Structures are given as C-alpha cells and as structure tokens.
Amino acid sequence: MRVRRLPTANQYQTRLRWIILTVGLALGLLALWFWLFSASAQGQAYSIPTSGAAGDTNQFAVQFVGSIGGSADAVALSGARAYLGEGAALTILDVSNPALPARLARVPLPDLVRDIQVVGSLAYVADRESGLQIIDVGDPANPALISRHNTPGYAQSVQVVGGLAYVADYDDLQIIDVSDPANPFSRGSLATPGDAIDVQVVGSLAYVADASAGLQVIDVGNPASPTLSGNFDTPGEARSVQVVGSLAYVADRSGGGLQIIDVSNPLSPTLRGNFDTPGDARSVQVVGSLAYVADEFAGLQIVDVSNPASPTLSGNFNTPGYARSVQVVGSLAYVGDGRSGLQVIAVTDPASPTLRGSYEPPGAARGVQVVGSLAYVADDAGGLRLVNISMPTAPTLSGKYDTPGQAVGVQVVGNLAYVADYLGGLQIIDVSDPLSPTLRGRHSPKAMSVQVVGNLAYVAAGNNGLHIVDVSDPANPMLRGSLETPGDDAFDVQVVGSLAYVADYDGGLQIIDVSNPLSPTLRGGLETPGDALDVQVVGHLAYVADQYGGLQIADVSNPVSPTLLGHFDTGANARGVQVAGNLAYVANAWAGLQIIDVSAPLSPTLRGVYDTPGNAYGTQVEGSLVYVADWNGGLQILRVVAYRVFLPLTMR
C-alpha cells in the first residue's frame, strides 16, 4: 500500500505565499486596467510609456480634461441648429438669430472632425483616424455619444441613406450598417485608386471625390460587394462632389476649380463644363442654378451654372479664414471657415453677399499663457483670444482682439498682453476688461516671441535677430538696442539676469549679454543638430526644443562656452518646451505632448505621452493641468496623473 506523504509546514507556507502573490498581482493588474479604461473613457485615448528613470517606477498617464477651438472644416444645418466641426469636437450652435450664433453644447471627440450629417435626432461624424462617431442630438443642449465604428482608414466624409452610412475613408469607401445606431457594423468596402475624400449616394450609385484620381462612380446596389462603374479624371484634386440630376459638380482643388461632369452614363462620365475659381476649391453645394464653392483662401465663390457648358461668376465673399465647407439654407450660406470658425453670409443677392454673423473660437492656437482663470491664446491669423478656464472641462471664449499679423506668442504682465504677431510686430493689448481687449501700442518689426522684464520687452525678431524694446510707455514703445543673430530666424528668447538666451533656428542656441540694452553683445553659442525653436533656462541648464533634433539639454554655466549634456529624440518635431521640476513638457507637433524626465540630464527618459488631435506648438503647466496650444486642434487642457508600478517581492 502506497503511503501518501503530507506537505511540510514550510511547503504549506511557500504555496500560500505563491497563491497570495498570484492573486495580488492579478487584482493589481485588473485595478490598473480598470483605472486606465476609466480615464480614457473621459476623453481621448492616451498611451503609457514603457520606460522611466533608472531605479524609479513612477510613470504618468495623461487624461483629457477639456478643449476649445480648432479648425472649422465641416458644417451641417438642421432647423435652427448649426453643427460645426470645431477642431476635435462637434459644436452645436443656435442660429435662430443668424447675427449672433450661440453655442449650445460641445462634444469632445478623439480626432479632428472632417464631415457631419444630421439625420433626425442623430449626428453622424466622420472623425478622421477615429472613424465614424454617432451622437444623439435630440436634446441639443445635452448631446450624448451613442457609438463609434473604427474604420480602417481616415474617415473624411459620411452620407447616411436608409440604414447605411457611406464613409469616404481615404483608402476606400466603407459601407456601414447603422440600422441599430448603438451597434454599427461593416457591410462592405471598395478600395479606390486615389484618396477617397467625399461621397454622395444617389439611388444605387455612390459618387466619390477621390483626390488625384478624380471622380469615381461605384455601384452599391449590393452593399456587401460594391463594384466600380466608371470614373472621370479631373485636372486637380477632387475634394467634394454633389450630384443634381445627371450632373456631378466637383470641387477640384489645386487648379481644377469647379468641374461639371455629365454622369447620365455612369460607365462613361464626360466633362460638360468648368469654372476656374481663384482659390483652392474645397467644397460645393448646388441650389437651383447656383453653385456655392468654399474656395479656401478665396472665400465663398457663387457660380451661375444655369448653362453647365459655360458657368459664370455671380459673386463672391472674402471670408477671414480658409473656406473649407459650405451649406446653404434659404438665403443664408453657412461657411466652415477653417481658423475663423463659422461665417454666416447672406446670399439674397448673389452678386453682393454680405456677412450676417459669425462664431469664432480659437482656430489655430500657436501659443498660450495662463493667468488665474484666463488662458491667453496666440491664435495665428485670429489674433489674441481670451478663454475662461474657471471650468477646465468646459472652457469658453471671453474676448478677442484681431491683430494685423499672425499671433504666434504671448506674455501677460499685469493688465497688458504682449503679443508676438509675426509680420505684425509686437502688439501691446490692454486686457483689463477681458470681454473687450483694446490696443495700447505696437512696435513694427517682425516678432516671433517676446519676454518682458521690467520696462523692457525682448523680442525674438526672426531674421532681424534680437530686439530690445522700451515699453515703459506702452502707447509708444521704442527700440533701445538690437543684435543680429547668426541664424536665419530668431524664434524664441528667455532672459535670465543679464543674459538673453535665443533659440536661433539653424543658428542653434545663442547667448547674448544684455546688461547694456543699448548695445547687446554676443557671449557664446551652441550649434544644435536640428533647428532651435524654443528655449527655457533653469539654473545652469538650457532646454532647447530643436525641431527634428528633439529635446537638447545644454550646460550654460559658462556662457562663453556652453556644452551639450544630453538629448532625447522625440521622434517628431519638437516645437515648444516647458520645464517643471524634473520634467520637461515638450510640444511635439503632430505627435502631441511628451513628458520627459530630465532629473539625469545626461540621459533623459520618456515618462508620458498624449497624442493631441492637432499639432502641438506650445505648452504651459499649471499644477496638475497642462495647457497645449494645438494649432488646428485649438486649446487642449490635459491632466497629468502619476501612478506607480509595483514590482513583485523576491521570494525568500
């Protein structure tokens, strides 16, 4: 008879320890997964770094908090509501009074909005890399996301017919079953030879504006297996299409203007006529005998197409931004005007359209400074925008001042905002009343960046180098001194004591003695591998955003001979940097925000990443919040949260 040996006490303890450890690790991983999922559900997705400082297991998750502004590239109308693609959000506006569009709600989305169609109480949004978003807008003040369907490409346009959504998905045409909006699923697809940008469905045919491949006509009678019927190669890049009767009207960017194509025989479309618009035709809508063309920098063009073989110009309206989409309802044309938001234009007299109203949030954020409950946004061609951030989850526009140039940087001191306005020079704006900022003074040379110390404004003046401007009388700023730097463009400046540190593009980092403002002198310089765009000095270290050179860290304890200590390859285009404690927050253009541990300057390491929807140009850190000037993504407000990865104890 075999005797079964019982485990010893030590063996019991060992097994128990392993069980406890295994269960503990499983619960810990489950908790971490749940926390990350919950965080990402609050807004956009983020990625978690896999490396950290040596011996340290702290990492950072970055969560979406709120946003405002961004490029207005899409607009749709339904009743007295306008649905605007505002950067990475769907904004719902009350346009019952066209002169004063009022924001009702804003739904943040993962990516930049490319197209919108409203059917009944649902808004279908083509959301670029995040596919199709379906939003319940039955209560316009409280919209709610119902579902999303991740298309394989970049969703550019959507049209819903019956229970099917047809999505121009860049690489192909996607057909999605939305009969149950809460559970969309793919029905079929067809790859197109070009880049599918827009789609319109008429009967069993889908007409696709296919960029360089022109117009594609696709038979979608069997949604599971669409087939190509015919095509027409337009001379430019087909960006938009509308079919009326037997004619397809194509907005044909890059030289093609408006193309009018006879599609009475879908197998063999033929050209009927064309009109060369002065800009870049981006979108078209035909109402009666008139075609309304969103013509980018040339604004809105109104073309008489009563004779398709010989269309003629009826009138035009030069919008302040870049006209990218248009929808006409009654006597009003609603134009998604890129950086300039929504423009409402009266077209009662097509020969003489006039502005009725507008909604203009920040459209192209290039720089930001936060003071108290206000964020001051340098908004490129939109000038200075003042944003109320007392509720970071729902920032609102307080006031604005349209500068003459392109606002690329801002510093606020007291009641004055000093705006680097590129070719508009230095603009000094009184912001004591945030609702109504007013101009106090200006200084004409080029301005890329500005720092004010006492009564002096130090201006990175592009190819003019460094300018030192006396602003003791803001109404009459005067040049005190200047120094031409060796690089092509002085992009940024920071002053510490008697030294000015200039990010000098291909001239790298330049260190200038400004102890005598009348006669600044060069003390030293450091050639960086990329193009220096931004600089911050902390102690004896200078942190340089070096474009394709990533983040460069230099020892400037000896200004005459600065030396490179370390660098971090950001993998994209480092445009701005702010250092807080041991962390450098890098605005990394299309790759968003990177958080880099610089506690060991010789070996900086990645600690966190957030892929913003636009192009990150600048950052400011305030407590646990990071404000990102995200160009066509507007102003993004993010929260940085630290968490610790617990490693298992060694078994003894």
Steps between C-alpha positions, in 0.01 A plus 500: 500500500637838396532752779412859400741749650347821631665837423717645771414828675764684296357363176153617603638849571683512166188397306290751694745778421486418129119493505482835680757653263322369190157624615649834606668554165182404313290742706760773459509459122121494487480818707759672281316394182169624640654833603658553160177406322302740719747779433496451127121493498501861624638626170769417253721199511853524632799273501709400801879503473693183563824657620585717799790636696742239628385353828165681484170338407285815495332566165243754386161456342361800316124553501285724287324771704355751254559695181389797297549604142675342208461513127138514378507261205142370500153645546146360479162665558182355643218739580629784718811306596842510340733205563859610471817294497710706741840334509452168677142567607145528377364842596127563489394861439162671518475704179140612539658845507761472225666822612586347838562124485494364856678187617266242650738211557836354405580130472876425516605228257823305455610660171440796270148515357495472121129473418158500665158379394193539718212257448208543735637510854837350409821665385740281302856632517798403283776529758813432299715232667220423750253397234125553524351655814122487561361763736148549634413869453132470581562732794743751343610628838589150621632292211626151575731264316312182407769300325804509280629283218874496436554500127834367370602830338437869567130586494462812284132513412173326580157470342218300653234349276244273657677282753841531337780750554736549208840622621774638277785349699801628308623160382157371408124535521358340813135393524378473860167365623355756744146363516575449869695818581629351824662212314636601160684236298674476166300383199754541222779711353682581177853635466524807277804586286548841662414645840125482572413843643125543440200288406144551384257217443218522246292188452733203463804710412760661725694794357841534664730802480825306488764778512767445231291220342209735433139380514423133560149359436433188708206260480380438858185309407653208690652666810697186583678512165523848345654523152651776289270625221699784348725795569612841378851631563468867594800732443547582871419318823133411536402602856121524495213383282130574469276331248193679366305317232747369245781737598772460760651823632853445627708739710838425346776648716848589373407658172184321392247745649142390440462206263157412358480138387219325311428170676190403302707202391673388822727270305648790305470844667590799281591863563221754442673814623727654758571823685847594622458637853768737633579288807506129578150354458433292811122450518193561285124519543258561215168675561288570193720654231777602740802308625647618830870416520708512819823615335750496790699829506266655240196459728154427359453500123148505353487359147207511257465150353175554311703424188722210614719529193590858585472581873559862604579680824201659673674633810740424781574572864852506640474322836765576765631142516518209258157395369486120521134406508169661412134431550225725367161525669255753363677831447795418725826321430670343802873473440741291706789743472793306636683712757215755506219274617150534356416788267133568422462678166183646351472399135161656423680698231759256361686786334558668834511257797536654845603378845210436737681348799783277618622265771877519541666291773881459497572345163877450478656516846874571479580608856335523842552663837274433797440768762239427764178386338591620152705340225645749253531326164716623212269392221698556182286696252227518766712726720464484878226289657410514870353174629325456833640181657331524841330174393781312323255238372300767317717801407323794336607799293508825700637752252724548201718750321574455131863589447621605153751217460520143628508467877764237584590580862368690801613617844268666750631748756240669719222633279703485181543216254813519286432311177769387257303551179753384239489759218267709717791552740448547873141579595427633850139435599310621806318201650369668816154429359524139374175538310633790296878512455635817339825600330743711707800510269711318242856464376533416133788253432435128474426322831521124556509501881511751785609515864443806714734581788433827679458774242668307222353256250747256348375399157622205294463683171556227244761594242548828688652317797437631852324832558483673837197729525426756771135455602496736798244695298287221346340745259839591354744206513849591383794294379791516746743255343533202270738224394489302180535131584687258270199275424230556241229573760502579870197300614495533879669686783532462876675752720670397823689773682719684250490227238252434220480143369377489141371195310646603165368232262798375295723717719427276799515657846643851522591666833494881499616745767223757547644677805518806275172497308629765263782274386435126546799277424540134415650296785487147360310250292430131455423331172208259539440208262153618399338844482458676836141621539452547874716528813456494876782554747486349849806548718810427293311293241335610178227278352460548126208379285709425192239398245621172343790502747252432780577631849856624552640566848798737526722606789516881491689552827776644283310726256808546285526127435169314549517123459251234406417263786228274369209474264178311443374408155131590507443323170309789345537879500582655839353851485462612862627409846417581861686358796326444834702327770678201348267479201518662160168536318569504126249616239585249228291615202296214346617262776337713771638535851803316638598498868873444543685435825806728508615423856804337334586758229751267337231238447146641479221242480141493380238493776171578326338567163173650379413513131310826458260524205682788332861621494641594840691830481530611862423399858449649842486297820282617789483254787373168370366657179685544173370754249602415144480742209409236243474699176202358305400309817445828688579524870524160670483469879654182639556353845817315594457220751788305651471134580750249632564156359553258788758231432465157667699434814777243480392173655709387794 
